Amino acid sequence: MNENSQKNGGRPGYEYLVAFMLGKVIQDLTVEFCDCFVNKKSRTHDQMVQAARSNPQNIAEGYTAESLKSYIFLTGVAHGSNEELTKDFQDFLRQRNLPIWEKTDQRVRDFRGFRVGWISLTSLNTPKLSMNPTEAANFLLTLCQMEGFLLTKLAESLKKKHETEGGFTEKLYRKRIEFRKK
């Protein structure tokens, strides 16, 4: 999708990033998870919901920032929020003496087969959350681990782009030099 896709009725480019789409699924499922399994009046409930929200919101903000440096920074913030949420799901399981399934467990391997995508203008193919707390937490934990991998790859690609193309200030300076030559 090109930069003009939003003008033509399409989505902004960041909404096609798998890291953004998966972050939105994690956000929606975390709200559902917390409403079902975490006391709504607890600080943990609010923090988990906010950490889940922070991930896709920071990707969107970074993508639309003028500077590549800001995008790299905000991708790091999204990664940190995702890591915080990952630890919250691990804590949920540990504190209730529920198992954290190994990545070699067939159930986790099945979870890792999920591929996110838009099914309409407003909806992603968000899976149904299990009402079993062990399965639901392990599913979200797996999605968070997948998201962590995607955010690492996104940050690496942005750093490479910065290395090869330069940053915002460098581009402005080059344009200024070109203008002076006229």
N, C-alpha and C positions, 0 to 999 in steps of 0.2 A: 504494500500500500504506500502511495507516495504522500508527500507533505500536504497536498491539496485534498486528501481523502475526506477530511472533515467538512470542507466546503461543499463537497459533492454528496453530502448526506451520509458519508461513511463515519467510521470511528476515528478518534485521534490515534496516531500511530502507536502510542504506548499500550493501548487496549488490545493490541495484537501480540504483545510480548507474552510469552507463556508464563513468565514470572509474575506479571500483573494479573493475568487471568487466574492462575493457581492461587495467588494471594487473595483474590476476591472470593474464591470458593472456600479457602481456609477461613476468611473473615466471616462469611455467612454461616458456615458450619460451627465455628467457635461460638458465635452468639447462641446458636441452637444448643450446643453442648453445654455451655455455661448455664443457660436457662433451665436445662434439665438436671444437671448434675452438680452444680456449684451454687451455694447459697447466694441469692440475688443481692442480699444486703452486705455481702463480704467484699473486702477490698480486692481479694483474689479475682472475683467475678469481673469487677471493673477493669482490673489490670490486664486480664487475659483478653477481654473484648478490645481494649485500647491497643494492646500489642498486635492483635490480629488486624485491626484497622490501620495501624501505622504502616504496615508493610506495603499494601498496594497504593496507599495515599502518597507515600514518599517516592515510589516509582513514578507515579503520575507527576508529582511536583518536580522531580529531578529531570524527567524527560522534557518538560516544558521550560526548564530554566535556560537562561541565556548562555550560561557557561557550562562547559563540559566538566569543569572542576566541581561545580555544584551538583551536577548529575552523579558524578562518582561519589561525592560525599553523601548525598541522599540515598543512593543505593546501599551504601554502608549502614546508614541509619535503618533502612528497611531490613537489612540482614541482621542487625542487632536486635530489632524488634522480633523478627522471626526466631532468633536464637532464644530470646526470653520466653516466647510462647512455647517453643520446644521444651524448655526446662520446666515450664508450668505443667505440660502434659506428663512429663516424666515424674514430676512431683506428685501429681494427682494419683498416678498409678502406685507409686512407691508408698505414699502415705496411707493408702487403703489396702496395702499388701496385695495389690493386683499385679499380675505379671506384665512385664514389658517384653513384647515378643521380639525375638532375634530377627535380623534382616533375612536370615535363611529360612524362617518359618514360612510355610506355604501361604498363610493368610497375608503376611506382609508382602510376599512376592505378588500375590493377587492385587493387593492395594496399589503396588508400584506400577501395575499395568494401566492405571487410570490415566487418561489423556483428556485434558481440559480443552474446551472450545465453546464458541458462541453458538447457541441453537436458535436464537432470535435476536432482535435488536436490543432486548433488555435482559436476556437470560443466558447464563452459562449452563453447561450440562452438569450441574451440581448433583452429586450422588446423594442418596437418602442416608441419613445418619442412623446408625444402629441405636436401639434403645438399651443395648447392653453396654454398661459403662466401660468395661474392659475393651470390648471391640471398638467402641466409638473413640476412646482415648488413643488406642493403638493406631487406628486409622488416621486420626488427625496428627499424631506424632509422625507417622510415615509421610503424610503430605508435607509437614513442616520440614522434614529432612530432605525431601525432594526439592522443596522451595529453597532451602539453604544452598543446595548444589546449583540451582538455577541462578540465584543471586550472586554466587561466587563467579560463575561464568559471565554474567552480565557485567560485573565490576571489572573482570579481567579484560573483556572486550572493550569497555570504555577506556580503560587505561592504555590499551594498545592504540585505540583511536587517538587519544591525547598525544601519545608518543609519535605517531606518524603524521597527524594533521595539526598538532598544536592546540593551544587553548584559545579562549575568547580574546584575551589581551593581545596575544600574538597575531591573531587574525585582524584585529582592529589596527594594530601597528602596521601590518603589511598593507592594508587598505589606505592608511594615511600616507605611507611612503609612495604608493602608486598615485595617489591624488597629487602629491607634491611634484611628481615627475611630469605632470600635464602642463 
